[in-house]
Amino acid sequence: MKSKKVSIVCLLLSLSLFVELGLGFTNVQAAENDNVVTTAEGTESLDSIIDTISEDVSVDQEGVELGDKSTILENINQEDINNLNALAEQQGIEYNQPLTKESVVQMFENGIDTINSEVEDGNLEVLSDGSLIESDDEDFYVQGGSTYDKTYWWGRKRYKSTANANKWASQLNSVGNANAAGAVVAGAVFGGVGAIPNGLTAAYAYQLQNKVSYRNSLNKRGIVANLTWALVFTVKSQ
């Protein structure tokens, strides 16, 4: 009888320990899940950073001017930078070092410098809404056209019809399969635009291709891809 009581006590202790370990494991999993940044959160942080910088950006016929960087750095939220790093990793971007407030602003400033050089050389034309188009881009002025590019201080917006989105997705897939160099990937992604920062990979091309193909499959209106100078991107339906 005494032996049975001891066995029951041992069994209860074992069950108690098992439950505690199980709860502990669940808590660890929950904590890990809390640290996972979703695509939506990363995109919201990207928009927040762009909105913050935009408050100190002005555009006129001469080009783009970036205001006081110290104010911009002060207003950028560090959590947004953390989320941007997570989004970049998901999209296959390989920076030399994790993004910081300073490096993000510098990437956008480099993009602005490229824009200004293109404006000065007559390759880009500034529109009344602050966006820019290539001076020889006839597609932009086609009535009802759904395939054209617009450049903004933050990057490039590419509009693609259903057919052209399929062609672009195929091109991106080919670049990924070829494991092409960053410059080749940049050409396929951004099109005819100046110097693009290092960090684009075959994985990036695949991720963009997947997003383009998915969005393009949802309707017959085509897609819009927002490609930033920080390399992170978003894709929406037209």
C-alpha positions in Angstrom: 0.0 0.0 0.0 2.8 2.4 0.9 4.5 1.6 -2.4 1.4 2.5 -4.3 1.1 5.9 -2.5 4.8 6.6 -3.3 4.1 5.8 -7.0 1.0 8.0 -7.1 3.0 10.9 -5.6 5.8 10.4 -8.1 3.3 10.3 -10.9 1.6 13.5 -9.7 5.0 15.2 -9.4 6.0 14.1 -12.9 2.7 15.4 -14.4 3.2 18.7 -12.6 6.7 19.0 -14.0 5.5 18.1 -17.5 2.8 20.8 -17.3 5.2 23.4 -16.1 7.7 22.5 -18.9 4.9 22.6 -21.4 3.7 26.0 -20.3 7.2 27.3 -20.3 7.7 26.0 -23.9 4.4 27.7 -24.9 5.5 31.0 -23.3 8.8 30.8 -25.2 7.0 30.2 -28.4 4.6 33.1 -27.7 7.6 35.4 -26.9 9.3 34.3 -30.2 6.1 34.9 -32.1 5.8 38.4 -30.6 9.1 39.2 -32.1 8.1 38.2 -35.6 7.5 41.2 -37.9 4.7 40.7 -40.4 4.8 42.0 -43.9 2.0 44.4 -43.0 3.9 45.8 -40.0 7.1 46.2 -42.1 5.1 48.0 -44.8 3.5 50.3 -42.3 7.0 51.2 -40.9 8.3 51.8 -44.4 5.4 54.2 -45.0 5.9 55.9 -41.7 9.6 56.5 -42.5 8.8 57.9 -45.9 6.1 60.1 -44.5 8.6 61.4 -41.8 11.3 62.2 -44.3 8.7 63.7 -46.8 8.0 66.5 -44.3 11.5 67.8 -45.0 11.6 67.3 -48.8 10.7 69.9 -51.4 10.4 69.4 -55.2 10.5 72.0 -58.0 11.5 72.2 -61.6 15.2 72.2 -60.6 14.9 68.9 -58.7 14.6 67.6 -55.2 16.0 69.2 -52.0 16.3 67.4 -48.7 16.0 69.5 -45.6 17.6 69.3 -42.1 18.8 65.8 -41.6 19.2 66.2 -37.9 15.4 66.9 -37.6 14.6 63.9 -39.8 16.8 61.6 -37.7 15.2 62.8 -34.5 11.7 62.2 -35.9 12.3 58.7 -37.3 11.0 55.9 -34.9 13.6 53.3 -34.0 11.0 50.6 -34.0 10.2 51.4 -37.6 13.9 50.9 -38.5 13.8 47.5 -36.7 10.7 46.5 -38.7 12.3 47.7 -41.9 15.3 45.5 -41.3 13.0 42.5 -40.8 11.1 43.3 -44.0 14.3 43.7 -45.9 15.5 40.2 -44.7 12.1 38.7 -45.7 12.6 40.2 -49.2 16.1 38.8 -49.7 18.0 42.1 -49.4 21.6 41.8 -48.1 22.9 45.1 -46.7 26.5 45.3 -45.7 25.3 46.2 -42.2 21.8 46.3 -40.6 20.0 49.5 -41.3 20.2 52.4 -38.9 18.4 55.8 -39.0 21.5 57.3 -40.5 22.0 54.7 -43.2 18.3 54.8 -44.2 18.4 58.6 -44.6 21.7 58.3 -46.5 20.2 55.8 -49.0 17.3 58.1 -49.7 19.7 61.1 -50.0 21.8 59.2 -52.5 18.7 58.5 -54.5 17.8 62.1 -54.4 21.3 63.0 -55.7 20.8 60.6 -58.6 17.4 62.2 -59.4 19.0 65.6 -59.4 21.7 64.5 -61.7 19.2 63.0 -64.1 17.1 66.3 -64.0 20.2 68.4 -64.7 21.1 66.1 -67.6 17.6 66.5 -69.1 16.8 62.8 -68.6 14.0 63.3 -66.1 11.1 65.8 -66.3 9.5 67.2 -63.1 5.7 67.0 -63.1 3.3 69.4 -61.3 2.6 66.7 -58.6 6.3 66.5 -57.6 6.8 63.2 -59.4 9.2 62.8 -62.3 9.1 60.8 -65.6 11.8 60.1 -68.2 11.8 62.8 -70.8 11.5 60.4 -73.7 8.8 58.2 -72.0 5.9 58.3 -74.6 4.0 55.6 -72.7 3.2 58.0 -69.9 1.1 60.2 -72.2 -0.9 57.4 -73.8 -4.5 57.9 -73.0 -5.7 55.2 -70.7 -2.2 53.6 -70.6 -1.5 51.3 -67.7 2.2 50.6 -68.2 4.6 53.4 -67.3 7.1 54.5 -64.7 7.1 57.5 -62.3 10.0 58.5 -60.2 9.6 60.1 -56.7 12.1 61.3 -54.2 11.8 58.0 -52.3 12.2 55.7 -55.3 10.3 54.5 -58.3 6.7 53.5 -58.9 6.2 51.1 -61.8 2.7 50.6 -63.3 2.2 47.4 -65.3 -0.7 46.1 -67.3 -1.7 42.5 -66.8 0.3 41.4 -69.8 3.3 43.5 -69.0 3.3 42.4 -65.4 3.5 38.8 -66.6 6.4 39.7 -68.8 8.1 41.5 -65.9 7.6 38.6 -63.6 9.1 36.3 -66.2 12.1 38.6 -66.5 12.6 38.7 -62.8 12.4 34.9 -62.6 15.1 34.6 -65.3 17.4 37.0 -63.5 16.9 35.0 -60.3 17.5 31.7 -62.0 20.7 33.1 -63.5 21.9 34.2 -60.1 22.8 37.5 -61.8 25.0 40.2 -60.3 23.4 43.0 -58.4 23.6 45.5 -61.2 21.7 43.1 -63.5 19.0 42.6 -60.9 18.8 46.4 -60.4 18.3 46.9 -64.1 15.5 44.3 -64.2 13.9 45.7 -61.0 14.1 49.5 -61.4 14.4 49.9 -65.2 16.3 52.8 -66.7 17.4 54.8 -63.6 20.7 55.8 -62.2 22.9 54.0 -59.6 21.2 51.6 -57.3 22.6 50.7 -53.8 24.2 47.3 -53.4 22.1 44.6 -51.7 19.9 43.1 -54.5 20.1 39.4 -54.8 18.5 36.5 -56.7 16.3 35.9 -53.7 15.1 39.5 -54.0 14.2 39.0 -57.6 12.3 35.8 -56.7 10.4 37.6 -53.9 9.4 40.5 -56.1 8.4 38.1 -58.9 6.2 36.2 -56.5 4.5 39.4 -55.3 4.0 40.7 -58.9 2.5 37.3 -60.0 0.3 37.0 -57.0 -1.1 40.6 -57.3 -1.5 40.3 -61.0 -3.6 37.1 -60.6 -6.2 38.9 -58.5 -7.7 41.0 -61.3 -7.3 42.1 -64.9 -6.2 45.7 -64.1 -2.4 45.0 -63.6 -0.2 46.0 -60.7 1.7 48.9 -59.2 5.1 48.3 -57.6 6.7 50.8 -55.2 10.5 50.3 -55.3 12.4 52.5 -52.8 16.0 53.7 -52.7 16.2 51.6 -49.5 15.5 48.6 -51.8 12.4 47.4 -49.9 9.3 47.2 -52.0 5.5 46.9 -52.0 3.2 45.6 -54.7 -0.4 46.5 -55.1 -3.2 46.0 -57.7 -3.9 48.9 -60.1 
